[in-house]
Amino acid sequence: MLWRSFDPPSRTVLQTTVRTSVVFLFSRLEKLHSRILVCRALGYFTLGGG
């Protein structure tokens, strides 16, 4: 479940570290869009630079 600003604190679940938060985010993206698409999209973002 995604967090919403009006959710009560009892329903809010935070990861313990930034690393686990990022891993959790990528896992959610992979479940939604497939691992291959997420990997390739992130690769293109990386190659694009800044």
Rosetta silent file (secondary structure, phi, psi, omega in degrees, C-alpha in Angstrom):
SEQUENCE: MLWRSFDPPSRTVLQTTVRTSVVFLFSRLEKLHSRILVCRALGYFTLGGG
SCORE:     score description
SCORE:     0.000 S_00000001
   1 L     0.000  142.363  178.926    0.000    0.000    0.000 S_00000001
   2 L   -89.273  149.806  178.852    1.220    3.480   -0.761 S_00000001
   3 L   -77.527  140.550  173.497    1.428    6.210    1.817 S_00000001
   4 L  -124.761  149.431 -174.385   -1.010    9.117    1.612 S_00000001
   5 L   -61.048  -24.358 -177.850   -0.661   12.357    3.535 S_00000001
   6 L   -96.897    4.010  176.418   -3.944   11.808    5.360 S_00000001
   7 L   -67.571  141.454  176.782   -3.150    8.246    6.527 S_00000001
   8 L   -69.308  152.200 -179.535   -2.990    7.879   10.319 S_00000001
   9 H   -55.130  -29.778 -179.296    0.466    7.215   11.795 S_00000001
  10 H   -65.855  -20.818 -179.884   -0.614    3.695   12.770 S_00000001
  11 H  -100.451   -0.203 -177.979   -0.875    2.784    9.053 S_00000001
  12 L   -90.703  123.242  179.062    2.420    4.383    8.074 S_00000001
  13 L  -118.684  121.230  178.131    5.280    1.938    7.533 S_00000001
  14 L  -111.274  146.501  174.442    8.767    3.291    6.922 S_00000001
  15 L   -73.914  160.800 -174.172   11.833    1.330    5.970 S_00000001
  16 L   -82.013  -24.324  179.815   14.715    1.431    8.441 S_00000001
  17 L  -136.674  167.140  176.684   17.384    2.816    6.090 S_00000001
  18 H   -64.540  -41.081 -179.914   17.614    4.772    2.860 S_00000001
  19 H   -58.296  -46.569 -179.289   19.031    1.682    1.135 S_00000001
  20 H   -68.427  -30.010  175.739   16.038   -0.471    2.095 S_00000001
  21 H   -65.138  -42.777  179.866   13.697    2.325    1.002 S_00000001
  22 H   -67.446  -43.215  178.096   15.313    2.403   -2.443 S_00000001
  23 H   -60.804  -42.625  178.514   15.259   -1.399   -2.728 S_00000001
  24 H   -61.932  -43.180  178.531   11.580   -1.376   -1.741 S_00000001
  25 H   -61.511  -47.519  179.797   10.825    1.287   -4.375 S_00000001
  26 H   -63.883  -37.680  177.830   12.626   -0.637   -7.124 S_00000001
  27 H   -61.897  -43.041  177.717   10.851   -3.854   -6.098 S_00000001
  28 H   -62.575  -43.584  178.809    7.493   -2.114   -6.402 S_00000001
  29 H   -62.097  -41.288  179.438    8.423   -0.744   -9.823 S_00000001
  30 H   -64.846  -37.435  178.145    9.536   -4.204  -10.980 S_00000001
  31 H   -67.460  -36.715 -179.528    6.251   -5.748   -9.853 S_00000001
  32 H   -74.715  -41.475 -167.445    4.279   -3.059  -11.689 S_00000001
  33 H  -120.502   -4.800 -176.812    6.270   -2.846  -14.923 S_00000001
  34 L    89.717  145.906 -176.340    8.546   -5.941  -15.109 S_00000001
  35 H   -62.173  -42.558 -176.190   12.182   -6.199  -14.136 S_00000001
  36 H   -62.569  -42.445  179.831   13.531   -5.854  -17.676 S_00000001
  37 H   -65.174  -44.489 -179.753   11.693   -2.584  -18.330 S_00000001
  38 H   -63.319  -45.224  179.643   12.800   -1.068  -15.012 S_00000001
  39 H   -60.381  -44.945 -178.889   16.430   -2.132  -15.551 S_00000001
  40 H   -69.387  -39.801  178.850   16.533   -0.705  -19.049 S_00000001
  41 H   -63.360  -44.721  178.512   14.780    2.532  -18.088 S_00000001
  42 H   -65.298  -34.146  175.774   17.189    3.099  -15.195 S_00000001
  43 H   -63.450  -41.925  177.580   20.080    2.300  -17.535 S_00000001
  44 H   -65.327  -39.038  176.958   18.887    4.963  -19.971 S_00000001
  45 H   -62.098  -41.143 -179.953   18.569    7.479  -17.136 S_00000001
  46 H   -65.681  -44.637  179.927   22.117    6.672  -16.069 S_00000001
  47 H   -65.876  -32.303 -178.540   23.489    6.999  -19.606 S_00000001
  48 H   -64.461  -22.836  178.349   21.641   10.272  -20.094 S_00000001
  49 L    68.133 -150.033 -175.168   23.750   11.878  -17.405 S_00000001
  50 L  -133.640    0.000    0.000   22.813   15.194  -16.052 S_00000001
